Amino acid sequence: MESKNLTLVFAHFEKEHLGKDVFLVPYYLGKELSYEVTIVYQKTKTNNLFINNNYKGVKLRSLINIFKLKKLQNISFFLSSLLYVIKNGKKIDLLMTFHFRFTSAILCILYKMINPNGRFYLKVDGGEDILDVKNNSSFIKNQIYNKLLKKCDYISVETHLSFKLWNENLNISEKIFLVENGFDEEELMKLSLNVIPFSEKENKIITVGRLGTFQKNTVMFLKAIEKISNFKNWKFYFIGPIEENFQKEIELFYHKNPSLKNKVIFTGPILEKKILWEYYNKAKVFVLTSIWEGYAIVFSEAYRFNNYIISTDVGGAKETIEKNENFGKLVGQNNDEDLKSVLEQIINDNNYLIKYPDKDHSDNSWQICLKSLVDSIKNNKIGV
């Protein structure tokens, strides 16, 4: 019997996405459904150097840029993806894309015209702003969004708040799914990493992300660290690419605090999962100071490796801390004093973290997170 096909259309596919939901959701859906998986993306100078035709059994297909001008790249990919669906739509059993936006709607409508029996899956990144999006859109755009909601077979959101908002306001309860971002257990087994018991962890505090961006608000973390009176034997690790204009902030921080050069360490980006996960594995505390997030993958990683999680109240933070038996703390937005207070309690109180019970945190695998969606697709029906 001929295998069924799942195709993801995603424009800006880069190497970093191989370890994120962009790759892992279609990959694990394909495994659970026994579908062949194809990811269609836009060829760029950065992804053309490393993307093979196949990764973990997933076919990777780059599309020709219709327009060569850089400022027209988004339009170029949109048009070339529509042409791809026109040509291949009848052979695609499940078409998937990310984000609730105009281009997703057009893709869905076109696909359904070409393959009325095919199914369309929209993975919404975050989704807590859905009412703002709808209320601030023109009449015509809203009509197109309504078409997307009607024709789309499966829609997943990442947080409980999003799930509630979409259920209560859009009348699509039969096709909406809560799919929190999971953890790649298969990769963990492949890397032969043993999760360290909390009692054997080191006095390390980490953050992971695009350091210095407005969204990640790294400045808040540095301001909090600057106010700590005694670091004792604790160290802070900032992991991730550094924004060019943020390098001056780091230099200023070290200039004002020369004694912290061996206490506050910027590692740069770490793309190798084994090396990155070893930081989580050895660290006791994970910190995120973001102004906004969907459901950050870093929460799933911090949870899996038994980190005490300190975060601003952004997507996924509260759910992860509650799942972690409230072993964590929410701090105020832009409140470096609040963050400093929690960090000092951890550093100064040897018993602050001792109450933590070691337990298996493999209950956040992608297989578990995707189960309700997979079951619905297997039953060949919309919703559950």
C-alpha positions as a printed Julia matrix, in Angstrom:
384×3 Matrix{Float64}:
   0.0    0.0    0.0
   1.32   3.44  -0.92
   2.46   5.53   2.05
   0.55   8.66   2.94
   2.35  11.98   2.85
   2.6   14.82   5.36
   4.09  18.03   3.96
   5.12  21.07   5.96
   5.45  24.41   4.17
   7.81  26.64   6.16
   9.72  29.59   4.71
  12.72  30.33   6.9
  14.01  26.83   7.63
  17.5   26.9    9.15
  19.8   24.4   10.87
  18.61  25.5   14.31
  15.07  24.34  13.41
  16.21  20.7   13.26
  16.03  20.63  17.06
  12.84  22.66  17.39
   9.1   22.16  16.85
   9.4   23.22  13.2
  11.13  19.93  12.43
  10.13  17.8   15.42
   6.34  18.14  15.09
   6.13  16.85  11.5
   8.86  14.3   12.27
   7.03  12.78  15.24
   3.64  13.05  13.53
   5.11  11.09  10.64
   6.46   8.42  13.0
   3.2    8.06  14.9
   1.03   8.06  11.75
   3.44   6.08   9.52
   3.38   8.94   7.0
   6.23   9.98   4.75
   7.27  13.52   5.69
   8.42  16.34   3.41
   9.47  19.84   4.48
   9.29  22.49   1.78
  11.34  25.62   2.46
  12.99  28.61   0.86
  16.61  28.22  -0.19
  18.88  30.88   1.32
  22.63  31.44   1.58
  22.61  30.13   5.17
  20.52  26.97   4.78
  21.88  26.03   1.35
  25.21  25.1    2.95
  24.04  22.4    5.34
  20.58  21.12   4.37
  20.76  17.68   2.8
  17.99  16.1    0.77
  17.1   13.88   3.71
  17.39  14.17   7.49
  16.17  11.4    9.81
  14.03  10.1    6.97
  12.4   13.49   6.34
  12.67  14.79   2.78
  13.9   18.38   2.63
  12.93  20.25  -0.53
  14.04  23.8   -1.3
  11.97  25.93  -3.65
  13.32  28.16  -6.39
  13.21  31.88  -5.6
  11.0   33.44  -8.27
  12.36  36.9   -7.47
  16.06  37.43  -6.82
  15.72  40.69  -4.9
  16.12  40.16  -1.15
  13.24  42.48  -0.26
  10.91  40.32  -2.38
  11.95  36.99  -0.81
   8.81  36.59   1.29
   6.55  37.15  -1.73
   8.81  34.87  -3.76
   8.45  31.97  -1.34
   4.71  32.49  -0.94
   4.17  32.27  -4.7
   6.54  29.33  -5.16
   4.84  27.46  -2.29
   1.45  28.0   -3.97
   2.89  26.62  -7.21
   4.25  23.63  -5.28
   0.79  22.9   -3.84
  -0.84  23.27  -7.27
   1.61  20.73  -8.67
   1.74  18.3   -5.72
  -1.43  18.96  -3.71
  -3.26  15.8   -4.79
  -0.38  13.66  -3.48
  -0.35  15.4   -0.06
  -2.63  13.74   2.49
  -1.89  16.17   5.32
  -0.61  19.68   4.61
   0.83  21.59   7.54
   2.01  25.12   8.16
   2.74  27.41  11.1
   1.16  30.67  12.27
  -2.33  32.14  12.01
  -1.79  34.57   9.16
  -3.09  35.6    5.75
  -0.61  33.42   3.82
  -1.65  30.33   5.81
  -5.28  30.99   4.9
  -4.54  31.28   1.17
  -2.43  28.1    1.31
  -5.26  26.23   3.03
  -7.97  27.46   0.64
  -5.9   26.59  -2.44
  -4.99  23.15  -1.09
  -8.63  22.32  -0.34
  -9.63  23.34  -3.87
  -7.01  20.98  -5.34
  -7.47  18.14  -2.85
 -10.9   18.3   -1.18
 -10.21  15.03   0.66
  -6.85  16.21   1.97
  -6.51  17.53   5.49
  -4.91  20.76   6.66
  -3.11  21.25   9.99
  -2.27  24.7   11.34
   0.2   24.89  14.24
  -0.23  28.22  15.98
   2.85  29.65  17.66
   1.52  31.02  20.94
  -1.97  32.16  19.93
  -2.78  34.3   22.96
  -3.17  37.37  20.72
  -5.93  35.85  18.58
  -8.61  38.39  19.6
  -6.29  41.32  18.85
  -5.49  39.85  15.44
  -9.16  39.4   14.6
 -10.28  42.76  15.99
  -7.57  44.72  14.2
  -8.01  43.1   10.79
 -10.0   44.53   7.92
 -13.38  43.09   6.95
 -11.9   41.31   3.92
  -9.0   39.87   5.91
 -11.39  38.62   8.58
 -13.48  36.9    5.93
 -10.36  35.1    4.74
  -9.4   34.2    8.32
 -12.91  32.78   8.82
 -12.42  30.67   5.69
  -9.21  29.31   7.22
 -10.98  28.45  10.47
 -13.76  26.73   8.54
 -11.65  24.75   6.08
  -8.75  23.87   8.39
  -9.13  20.37   9.87
  -6.77  20.59  12.82
  -5.5   23.61  14.74
  -3.13  23.33  17.68
  -2.15  26.02  20.17
   0.62  25.81  22.75
  -0.72  27.17  26.04
  -3.8   26.64  28.23
  -4.72  30.33  27.93
  -4.64  30.14  24.12
  -6.69  26.95  24.18
  -9.33  28.65  26.33
  -9.43  31.8   24.17
  -9.77  29.88  20.91
 -12.41  27.57  22.35
 -14.55  30.33  23.83
 -14.36  32.87  21.01
 -14.0   31.09  17.67
 -16.56  28.28  17.78
 -14.1   25.64  16.59
 -13.96  23.38  19.64
 -14.21  20.27  17.42
 -10.89  20.99  15.69
  -8.75  22.77  18.31
  -5.99  20.89  20.17
  -3.65  21.81  23.0
  -0.16  20.72  21.92
   2.51  21.97  24.29
   6.04  21.89  22.94
   7.58  18.59  23.95
  11.01  17.06  24.42
  12.93  14.93  21.94
  13.32  11.68  23.9
  14.59   9.85  20.82
  17.55  12.24  20.55
  18.27  11.88  24.28
  18.52   8.09  23.89
  20.66   8.45  20.77
  23.12  10.72  22.63
  23.26   8.28  25.59
  22.85  11.12  28.08
  22.02  10.08  31.62
  19.97  12.66  33.52
  21.89  13.68  36.65
  20.01  13.46  39.98
  19.39  16.93  41.38
  21.55  16.24  44.42
  24.56  15.73  42.12
  24.09  18.91  40.08
  26.54  21.82  40.18
  25.98  25.38  41.4
  25.28  26.67  37.92
  22.53  28.97  36.68
  21.85  29.09  32.93
  19.8   30.93  30.35
  19.45  29.91  26.7
  18.29  32.04  23.78
  19.09  34.88  21.39
  20.94  37.08  23.84
  20.41  40.82  23.66
  17.21  40.84  21.61
  14.37  43.02  22.82
  12.19  39.92  23.27
  14.65  38.02  25.48
  15.35  41.08  27.69
  18.82  39.84  28.67
  19.52  43.25  30.22
  17.1   42.42  33.05
  19.15  39.33  33.94
  22.45  41.24  33.93
  20.96  44.0   36.1
  19.8   41.4   38.63
  23.21  39.7   38.71
  24.93  43.06  39.2
  22.98  43.58  42.42
  23.93  40.25  44.03
  26.26  40.93  46.95
  27.97  37.53  47.2
  28.16  34.84  44.5
  29.89  32.28  46.72
  30.71  29.34  44.43
  27.84  29.89  41.94
  28.35  30.64  38.25
  26.05  32.04  35.55
  26.12  30.84  31.94
  24.53  32.8   29.08
  24.12  30.42  26.13
  23.19  31.52  22.62
  24.04  33.9   19.78
  24.75  37.47  20.87
  23.13  40.41  19.09
  25.81  42.67  17.63
  24.61  45.78  19.45
  24.46  43.87  22.75
  28.19  43.2   22.79
  28.72  46.73  24.12
  26.37  46.0   27.04
  28.45  42.94  27.93
  31.7   44.93  27.75
  30.18  47.64  29.95
  29.0   45.0   32.44
  32.51  43.55  32.77
  34.04  47.03  32.95
  31.79  47.88  35.9
  32.18  44.41  37.46
  35.67  43.1   36.62
  35.5   40.53  39.42
  32.61  38.77  37.65
  34.5   37.74  34.5
  34.9   34.21  35.84
  31.42  34.15  37.37
  29.3   35.34  34.44
  30.19  33.5   31.25
  28.89  34.01  27.71
  29.41  30.78  25.77
  28.12  31.9   22.37
  25.73  29.66  20.4
  25.85  25.93  21.12
  24.24  23.98  18.28
  25.37  20.5   19.29
  22.53  19.08  21.37
  24.78  16.89  23.51
  26.89  19.85  24.6
  23.86  22.12  25.12
  21.94  19.51  27.09
  24.96  18.87  29.32
  24.64  22.48  30.5
  20.99  21.87  31.45
  21.97  18.54  32.98
  24.62  20.0   35.28
  22.78  23.23  36.13
  20.46  23.57  39.1
  18.62  26.67  37.87
  17.27  27.87  34.53
  16.3   31.54  34.02
  14.23  33.18  31.28
  13.52  36.94  31.3
  11.55  37.2   28.04
   8.95  39.88  27.41
   6.9   37.42  25.35
   7.06  33.8   24.19
   4.82  31.22  22.55
   5.7   28.02  24.37
   9.47  28.23  24.54
  11.29  24.95  23.78
  13.76  25.89  26.53
  11.04  25.23  29.13
  10.69  21.64  27.91
  14.47  21.2   28.05
  14.79  22.78  31.51
  11.94  20.6   32.77
  13.44  17.41  31.34
  16.76  18.03  33.06
  15.24  18.84  36.45
  16.09  22.55  36.58
  14.55  24.95  39.04
  12.83  27.36  36.63
  12.74  31.13  37.19
  10.85  33.04  34.51
   8.74  36.01  33.67
   5.09  35.04  33.15
   5.31  34.19  29.45
   3.85  31.34  27.4
   4.63  27.95  28.87
   6.32  29.23  32.05
   3.4   28.82  34.46
   2.35  25.45  32.98
   5.89  24.07  33.19
   6.42  25.22  36.79
   3.06  23.74  37.85
   3.91  20.47  36.11
   7.24  20.58  37.96
   5.35  20.44  41.28
   5.76  24.23  41.64
   9.53  23.84  41.73
  10.17  27.25  40.23
   9.26  30.9   40.51
   7.59  33.54  38.35
   9.1   37.03  38.53
   7.74  40.36  37.33
   8.34  41.75  33.85
  11.4   44.04  33.81
  11.7   43.51  37.56
  15.4   42.87  38.06
  14.99  43.49  41.81
  12.48  40.63  42.0
  14.83  38.33  40.09
  17.83  39.36  42.2
  15.88  38.53  45.36
  15.11  34.97  44.2
  18.68  34.39  43.01
  20.1   35.58  46.34
  17.78  33.26  48.25
  19.07  30.33  46.21
  22.72  31.32  46.65
  22.5   32.1   50.37
  20.09  29.42  51.56
  21.56  25.91  51.27
  18.12  24.47  51.96
  16.24  26.51  49.32
  16.49  23.78  46.69
  16.96  20.75  48.95
  13.23  20.0   49.09
  13.29  19.06  45.41
  12.16  15.45  44.86
  14.01  13.62  42.09
  11.52  12.2   39.61
  11.3   11.03  36.04
  10.49  13.94  33.73
   9.97  11.94  30.55
   6.23  12.74  30.67
   6.78  15.66  28.31
   7.84  13.7   25.23
   6.6   14.73  21.8
   4.69  11.44  21.55
   2.7   12.35  24.68
   2.18  16.0   23.69
   0.9   15.04  20.23
  -1.26  12.09  21.33
  -4.71  13.72  21.09
  -3.95  15.15  17.65
  -2.49  11.85  16.43
  -5.51   9.91  17.69
  -7.87  12.25  15.86
  -5.96  11.98  12.58
  -5.81   8.17  12.91
  -9.55   8.07  13.41
  -9.88  10.03  10.17
 -12.12  12.62  11.67
 -12.03  16.27  12.7
 -11.62  16.81  16.42
 -12.06  14.21  19.14
